[in-house]
Every structure is written in C-alpha cells, then in structure tokens.
Amino acid sequence: MFLSDRGKIPEIVRRTTADLNSAIVCLLRLDAPIICTVQGPAAGGAIGLIAMADFVFSSPRARFTPAFPMIGFSADCGTTLTLPARMGYARAKQFLLLSDTISAEDAKQSGLVDEILAEEDFLAEAERLAGRFANGPTLAYGGIKRTMASAPARDRGRA
C-alpha cells in the first residue's frame, strides 16, 4: 500500500475484520471440538481464536498479548465473548484493558491455556487428542457443544 492510499485503510480494515469475525462465528458454531496449539507469540485477533478453542495447548515459550488498545482498537475477533468464558469476566476485562503480555504459565493460571507441553511432545499430544475425537462419538460431542453454547441464554432452572 502506498502513502496515497492511506484513506482506504479504514475500509480495508473493516472488510478484513468483518470476514474474520464471520469465520469466528462459524467456528463457534462448529460441532467438532476445536484444538488450538500455540508455540510462540500470539496477539490481537489470535487471542480471540485461541479463547474460542475447546482445548488449548501451549509451548513454554508462548506469549499472549491482546494488543487492541495499543493500536487504538476496541476488542474484536470474538474476544469479548470468548475471553470471559475462558478466564472469567473480571480477569478478561483486565487482560484486554491493560494489554500486558503474559507468559504461557500465566495464561494457564488464568484459564486461557489448558496445558503447557514440552516442545518435543507438543504436536503429538494435539494429534493424539484430535484422533480421539475423530474416532469418538462425534454426534455426542456436537450435542454437548450446542447445549453448552446455549446454556448462558437459558434460565438456570431449566439447565
């Protein structure tokens, strides 16, 4: 992009984020369990993708930064929905507002990461779990995900 095109930047960003947000909605509605692996730095929209996963594996060297306020953006990419579900409302809000970089260990303690795995075991463990899901009761997994996704909207007396 050239300097003379800078007036087009807001429209390019709007189109790109609209497409990304549509993809995130599709992933949130997916019946299959989603496994996410994080091996290095993750920032911005990647945080939303990580938080919407059903299982998150991290290497010890992973780092997580929301980054939205640092670039003058409001939280996007599903983070206002997915981060509170993983980390709790207060912790997610602080994470987004402060936009501090956190380590893999801090991400695990906060609930963003489920398990920290050694580099040599990392992909094998994710593949093992994916195989378990692929060979398991896939219709039941879909039913569990749909029921849990609708739980916040239901009256607790009918849960």
Contacts in CASP RR format, 6 or more apart in sequence:
PFRMAT RR
TARGET T0000
AUTHOR 0000-0000-0000
METHOD contacts of the structure
MODEL  1
MFLSDRGKIPEIVRRTTADLNSAIVCLLRLDAPIICTVQGPAAGGAIGLI
AMADFVFSSPRARFTPAFPMIGFSADCGTTLTLPARMGYARAKQFLLLSD
TISAEDAKQSGLVDEILAEEDFLAEAERLAGRFANGPTLAYGGIKRTMAS
APARDRGRA
1 8 0 8 1.000
1 9 0 8 1.000
1 12 0 8 1.000
17 76 0 8 1.000
17 77 0 8 1.000
20 45 0 8 1.000
20 77 0 8 1.000
21 76 0 8 1.000
21 77 0 8 1.000
21 78 0 8 1.000
24 48 0 8 1.000
24 49 0 8 1.000
24 52 0 8 1.000
24 77 0 8 1.000
24 78 0 8 1.000
27 34 0 8 1.000
27 49 0 8 1.000
27 52 0 8 1.000
28 52 0 8 1.000
28 81 0 8 1.000
28 82 0 8 1.000
28 149 0 8 1.000
29 149 0 8 1.000
30 145 0 8 1.000
31 138 0 8 1.000
31 141 0 8 1.000
31 142 0 8 1.000
31 143 0 8 1.000
31 145 0 8 1.000
31 146 0 8 1.000
32 133 0 8 1.000
32 138 0 8 1.000
32 141 0 8 1.000
32 142 0 8 1.000
33 54 0 8 1.000
33 55 0 8 1.000
33 133 0 8 1.000
33 141 0 8 1.000
33 145 0 8 1.000
34 52 0 8 1.000
34 53 0 8 1.000
34 54 0 8 1.000
34 55 0 8 1.000
35 53 0 8 1.000
35 54 0 8 1.000
35 55 0 8 1.000
35 56 0 8 1.000
35 57 0 8 1.000
35 126 0 8 1.000
35 129 0 8 1.000
35 130 0 8 1.000
35 133 0 8 1.000
36 49 0 8 1.000
36 50 0 8 1.000
36 53 0 8 1.000
36 55 0 8 1.000
36 56 0 8 1.000
36 57 0 8 1.000
37 56 0 8 1.000
37 57 0 8 1.000
37 58 0 8 1.000
37 122 0 8 1.000
37 123 0 8 1.000
37 126 0 8 1.000
38 50 0 8 1.000
38 56 0 8 1.000
38 57 0 8 1.000
38 58 0 8 1.000
38 59 0 8 1.000
38 62 0 8 1.000
38 64 0 8 1.000
38 104 0 8 1.000
38 113 0 8 1.000
39 58 0 8 1.000
39 59 0 8 1.000
39 61 0 8 1.000
39 62 0 8 1.000
39 119 0 8 1.000
39 122 0 8 1.000
40 59 0 8 1.000
40 61 0 8 1.000
40 62 0 8 1.000
40 63 0 8 1.000
41 62 0 8 1.000
41 63 0 8 1.000
41 64 0 8 1.000
41 65 0 8 1.000
42 50 0 8 1.000
42 62 0 8 1.000
42 63 0 8 1.000
42 64 0 8 1.000
42 65 0 8 1.000
43 64 0 8 1.000
43 65 0 8 1.000
43 66 0 8 1.000
43 67 0 8 1.000
44 65 0 8 1.000
44 66 0 8 1.000
44 67 0 8 1.000
44 68 0 8 1.000
44 76 0 8 1.000
44 77 0 8 1.000
44 79 0 8 1.000
45 76 0 8 1.000
45 77 0 8 1.000
45 79 0 8 1.000
46 77 0 8 1.000
47 64 0 8 1.000
47 65 0 8 1.000
47 66 0 8 1.000
47 67 0 8 1.000
47 77 0 8 1.000
47 79 0 8 1.000
47 83 0 8 1.000
47 112 0 8 1.000
48 77 0 8 1.000
48 78 0 8 1.000
48 79 0 8 1.000
48 82 0 8 1.000
48 83 0 8 1.000
49 77 0 8 1.000
50 56 0 8 1.000
50 64 0 8 1.000
50 112 0 8 1.000
51 78 0 8 1.000
51 79 0 8 1.000
51 82 0 8 1.000
51 83 0 8 1.000
51 85 0 8 1.000
51 86 0 8 1.000
51 87 0 8 1.000
51 112 0 8 1.000
52 78 0 8 1.000
52 81 0 8 1.000
52 82 0 8 1.000
54 145 0 8 1.000
55 114 0 8 1.000
55 115 0 8 1.000
55 129 0 8 1.000
56 112 0 8 1.000
56 113 0 8 1.000
56 114 0 8 1.000
56 115 0 8 1.000
57 113 0 8 1.000
57 114 0 8 1.000
57 115 0 8 1.000
57 116 0 8 1.000
57 117 0 8 1.000
57 122 0 8 1.000
57 125 0 8 1.000
57 126 0 8 1.000
58 104 0 8 1.000
58 107 0 8 1.000
58 108 0 8 1.000
58 113 0 8 1.000
58 115 0 8 1.000
58 116 0 8 1.000
58 117 0 8 1.000
59 104 0 8 1.000
59 116 0 8 1.000
59 117 0 8 1.000
59 118 0 8 1.000
59 119 0 8 1.000
59 122 0 8 1.000
60 104 0 8 1.000
60 105 0 8 1.000
60 116 0 8 1.000
60 118 0 8 1.000
60 119 0 8 1.000
61 104 0 8 1.000
61 119 0 8 1.000
62 103 0 8 1.000
62 104 0 8 1.000
62 107 0 8 1.000
62 113 0 8 1.000
63 101 0 8 1.000
63 102 0 8 1.000
63 103 0 8 1.000
63 104 0 8 1.000
64 101 0 8 1.000
64 102 0 8 1.000
64 104 0 8 1.000
64 107 0 8 1.000
64 112 0 8 1.000
65 99 0 8 1.000
65 100 0 8 1.000
65 101 0 8 1.000
65 102 0 8 1.000
66 75 0 8 1.000
66 79 0 8 1.000
66 95 0 8 1.000
66 96 0 8 1.000
66 99 0 8 1.000
67 99 0 8 1.000
68 74 0 8 1.000
68 75 0 8 1.000
68 76 0 8 1.000
68 79 0 8 1.000
68 96 0 8 1.000
68 99 0 8 1.000
69 96 0 8 1.000
69 97 0 8 1.000
69 99 0 8 1.000
70 99 0 8 1.000
75 83 0 8 1.000
75 96 0 8 1.000
79 92 0 8 1.000
79 96 0 8 1.000
80 96 0 8 1.000
83 92 0 8 1.000
83 95 0 8 1.000
83 96 0 8 1.000
83 112 0 8 1.000
84 92 0 8 1.000
84 93 0 8 1.000
86 92 0 8 1.000
86 110 0 8 1.000
86 111 0 8 1.000
86 112 0 8 1.000
87 95 0 8 1.000
87 110 0 8 1.000
87 111 0 8 1.000
87 112 0 8 1.000
91 110 0 8 1.000
95 102 0 8 1.000
95 110 0 8 1.000
102 110 0 8 1.000
102 112 0 8 1.000
104 113 0 8 1.000
104 116 0 8 1.000
105 116 0 8 1.000
107 113 0 8 1.000
108 114 0 8 1.000
108 115 0 8 1.000
108 116 0 8 1.000
115 125 0 8 1.000
117 125 0 8 1.000
133 141 0 8 1.000
151 159 0 8 1.000
END
